[in-house]
Structure formats: C-alpha cells, structure tokens
C-alpha cells in the first residue's frame, strides 16, 4: 500500500511498508539501500544525508506500473540510403526503426517491474497496395522502446496490446525462418513485433495481419489513440 501523503506518519508505518526489524532507525531506509527500492514511487526519499519521516509521505515499495502510451497517427516518407519508405503511425526523430519523425506522441512513458522508459516508435512501413497488399515487406506493427530493460519488463508476463479499433492483438511468437531465432526473444531486444515480416511470407494469416494494421493506421490519420499492453 502507499503511505499517507499527509497527517501522521510513524516509524512503524514506514517499517510496515518497506520492512526491516526493531529497533527502527531511519538510516535503514535510504532509497537504493537494502530495504527501499529506487524507482519513481520512492523518489522523495534521499539516497544519503539527512533523512526524515516527511520524506516518506506518499511513497510505496511497489514498483510503478504504467502499461499505456498515447500516439497520434501520421504519415511520413523517410529516406534510408537510396530508398524512401512510407511510414504510418508515430515515431520520434531518433527512432532506429523509421529513421525520422512520424505522427506524434502525447505520452511515451511506460513502467513495469521496477523499470521505466519511453516509447520511441509505434508504426508500420506501408507496402505498395496496402491495405490490400499482395506481399509482405514489413512487420505488421513495430513498437520500439528506449531501452532493452523496459522492453523486457513490459514483455514479461504479457502477450500483446490493445489497439483502439482493432482490439487485443498478440505480438508475434514465431521463430524467424531467416535467422532461426525468436522474432520476439524473451530478453535483449528493444523492440516488439506484430507479424513475422518478410520471414512470414507464405505463412497463413501473416499477410492478412499486415493489411489489417496498415488499414487501421491509414484510416486513423490524425486520430489520437492510447495503446495498452497486457
């Protein structure tokens, strides 16, 4: 539970939230020590120096959980080498997926498992003919995170995300026929993919999934959506 944000707060309350043994000493409760985790729900607690009961108002031992982000769909033609790609969705200018800005975000922050970070891309590359494409040249959808740590924490114990207008869509679970590696490994990647991309060519349902996502974002140009992992 979260400690009171005002009024009476005792050493017993602090011990009840963060653990520890008697006799109680505040110097046991520095943020980042053995009892108090270092995350946004404990940010008011000092890591060293002067520490007082008031520092614990509104704090919690529980890791913050924020599984949603908000994007506004857009379109951009972005050059990558000799080629120009038609991107749909949202991405920041430094995205390694798109190589430039697409649409916009009003909330990129996510948090889970004691980790926090930001969404940098939520988009697809439009293939010629989409949303009635006859071949696959892109993943159906890609979400890029600011670090592997937050991506791995979001993925752990979850299986997909809810997209307004599409409903819940599970991220890809196939092993790539090109690399013989999972398209979405348990750890070590900063991206999550829906669909198998080129590796999914000829696999039942992959082309339909790509066209579904492409049509969704193309029809929602200028629309703001909140996407939630679960």
C-alpha positions in Angstrom: 0.0 0.0 0.0 1.0 3.6 -0.4 1.9 5.6 2.7 -0.2 8.6 3.7 0.5 11.8 1.8 -0.3 14.0 4.8 -1.0 13.8 8.5 0.5 11.4 11.0 3.2 9.1 9.7 5.2 6.9 12.1 8.3 4.8 12.0 6.0 1.8 12.4 4.2 2.8 9.2 7.5 3.1 7.3 8.6 -0.3 8.6 5.2 -1.8 7.6 5.7 -0.6 4.0 9.4 -1.3 3.5 10.2 -4.0 6.0 13.0 -4.1 8.5 13.4 -5.1 12.1 13.3 -3.4 15.5 14.7 -1.2 16.8 13.7 1.1 13.9 16.2 3.6 12.6 15.6 5.9 9.6 19.1 5.4 8.4 18.0 1.9 7.3 15.6 3.5 4.8 17.7 5.3 2.3 16.5 4.9 -1.3 18.5 2.3 -3.2 19.5 0.5 0.0 18.6 -3.0 1.1 15.0 -2.0 2.2 13.9 0.8 -0.1 13.9 0.3 -3.9 15.0 3.0 -6.2 12.0 3.9 -8.5 9.6 6.7 -9.1 7.3 5.7 -6.2 10.3 6.4 -3.8 11.8 9.4 -5.5 11.2 11.7 -2.4 13.4 9.5 -0.2 17.0 10.5 -0.1 19.8 8.2 -1.1 22.2 9.6 1.6 22.5 12.5 4.0 19.6 14.0 6.0 16.5 11.8 6.2 13.3 12.5 8.0 9.8 11.0 8.3 8.3 13.6 6.0 10.4 12.2 3.1 8.2 9.1 3.1 4.8 10.9 2.5 3.1 9.3 -0.4 5.8 6.7 -1.1 5.3 3.0 -1.8 7.6 -0.1 -2.0 5.6 -1.3 -5.0 7.2 -0.7 -8.4 5.3 1.8 -10.6 3.2 0.2 -13.4 2.3 2.2 -16.5 1.3 0.0 -19.4 -0.2 2.6 -21.8 1.1 5.2 -24.2 -0.7 7.7 -26.4 0.1 8.4 -30.0 -1.4 10.4 -32.9 -1.3 8.7 -36.2 0.6 10.3 -39.0 2.4 9.6 -42.3 6.0 10.4 -43.5 8.1 9.5 -46.4 11.6 8.9 -45.0 14.8 8.3 -47.0 17.1 5.5 -45.8 20.0 5.2 -48.1 18.9 5.1 -51.7 15.3 4.2 -50.8 12.3 6.2 -49.5 9.9 4.4 -47.2 6.3 5.3 -46.4 5.8 5.1 -42.7 2.5 5.2 -40.9 1.9 5.6 -37.1 4.1 7.6 -34.8 7.9 7.7 -34.2 10.4 10.2 -32.7 13.1 11.6 -34.9 15.8 9.4 -33.5 13.9 6.1 -33.9 16.1 3.4 -35.3 13.1 1.9 -37.0 11.9 4.8 -39.1 14.9 7.0 -39.2 12.8 10.1 -38.7 9.6 11.6 -37.2 6.2 10.2 -37.9 3.0 11.4 -36.3 3.4 12.4 -32.7 3.2 11.2 -29.1 1.5 12.9 -26.2 2.5 10.3 -23.6 5.5 8.0 -24.2 6.2 6.9 -20.6 5.9 3.3 -19.6 6.9 1.4 -16.5 6.9 -2.2 -15.2 8.9 -4.5 -13.0 10.9 -1.7 -11.4 12.0 -0.3 -14.8 10.8 2.8 -16.6 11.3 4.2 -20.1 9.7 5.6 -23.2 8.1 4.5 -26.4 10.1 5.7 -29.5 8.2 4.2 -32.3 4.7 2.6 -32.9 4.4 2.2 -36.6 4.4 0.2 -39.8 6.0 0.6 -43.1 3.3 0.8 -45.8 3.8 -1.6 -48.6 2.5 -0.8 -52.1 -1.1 -1.7 -52.3 -1.8 -1.7 -48.6 -4.2 -2.2 -47.0 -4.7 -4.6 -49.9 -1.1 -5.6 -50.4 -0.3 -8.9 -52.0 3.1 -9.4 -50.5 4.8 -8.7 -47.2 7.8 -6.4 -46.9 7.4 -5.2 -43.3 6.3 -6.3 -39.9 2.6 -5.7 -39.4 3.5 -3.4 -36.5 6.6 -2.4 -34.5 6.9 -0.8 -31.1 10.4 0.4 -30.2 11.4 1.2 -26.6 14.1 3.5 -25.2 16.0 0.5 -23.7 16.0 -3.3 -23.7 15.4 -3.1 -19.9 12.0 -1.5 -20.1 11.1 -3.6 -23.2 11.9 -6.8 -21.4 10.0 -5.7 -18.3 6.9 -4.9 -20.4 7.1 -8.2 -22.2 7.5 -10.3 -19.1 4.1 -11.9 -18.2 2.3 -10.2 -21.0 1.4 -11.3 -24.6 0.3 -8.3 -26.6 -1.5 -4.9 -26.6 -5.0 -3.5 -27.2 -5.2 -1.1 -30.1 -8.4 1.1 -30.3 -10.4 0.0 -33.2 -8.5 -3.3 -33.6 -8.9 -4.8 -30.1 -6.3 -7.0 -28.5 -3.5 -8.3 -30.7 -0.9 -10.7 -29.5 2.7 -10.0 -30.5 4.5 -12.5 -32.8 5.5 -15.8 -31.2 7.1 -17.4 -34.3 10.7 -18.2 -34.8 12.2 -16.5 -37.9 12.8 -18.7 -40.8 15.6 -16.4 -41.8 17.6 -16.3 -38.6 16.2 -19.4 -36.7 15.8 -17.1 -33.7 12.5 -16.0 -32.0 11.1 -12.8 -33.6 10.4 -11.5 -30.1 13.1 -13.0 -27.8 12.3 -13.0 -24.1 15.2 -10.6 -23.4 17.8 -8.5 -25.1 15.8 -6.6 -27.7 14.4 -3.0 -27.6 11.5 -3.8 -30.0 8.3 -5.8 -30.1 6.9 -7.0 -33.4 3.4 -8.0 -34.5 3.7 -10.3 -37.5 6.8 -12.0 -38.8 7.7 -9.6 -41.6 9.5 -11.0 -44.6 10.0 -14.2 -42.7 6.3 -14.6 -42.6 5.8 -14.6 -46.3 3.6 -17.6 -47.2 2.7 -18.2 -43.5 -1.1 -18.4 -43.1 -2.6 -15.2 -41.7 0.5 -13.1 -41.9 -0.5 -11.1 -45.0 -4.0 -10.5 -43.6 -2.5 -9.3 -40.3 -0.2 -6.8 -42.1 -3.1 -5.4 -44.2 -5.2 -5.1 -41.0 -2.7 -3.0 -39.2 -1.9 -1.0 -42.4 -5.5 -0.2 -43.0 -6.1 0.6 -39.3 -3.4 3.3 -39.1 -4.1 4.7 -42.6 -7.8 5.2 -41.7 -6.9 6.8 -38.4 -4.6 9.5 -39.7 -4.7 12.4 -37.3 -6.5 10.3 -34.7 -5.1 10.0 -31.1 -5.1 6.5 -29.6 -4.0 5.1 -26.3 -2.4 1.7 -26.7 -2.2 -0.6 -23.6 0.0 -3.7 -23.1 -1.5 -6.7 -21.3 
